[in-house]
Amino acid sequence: MIDFGKLGQLKEMMQQAQQMRGEMEQKLSTTVVEGAAGGGLVTVKMNGRKELLKLTIDPANVSGSLTSSDVEMLQDLIIAAVNDAGRKVDVAVKDTLQSSMGAMLGGLKLPDGE
């Protein structure tokens, strides 16, 4: 026999989950982290969706005539800064999930996945 009361509860839980998903998407869009490399020569800003928002190269440290090795180093620093920001997004997302889901899970911790 089908318990329609439990189906109603399940439907309500699914609606809550969809609402929470929407809230998480909003938080990810508004979460911004900054990554840096080369002692601040290259900095990047990235949102929680790992979309690169801004790239800054400190002009005080860049000469007018770059050699090919300078360009290669600059490219490596950009990659490092983007990766640094990506790691920070992962931490921010985990923290946001922990706080958002904590109340729903009754204080249980999410696994680290490590």
Helices and strands as residue ranges (DSSP letters): H 4-30, E 32-37, E 42-47, E 52-57, G 59-61, H 68-104
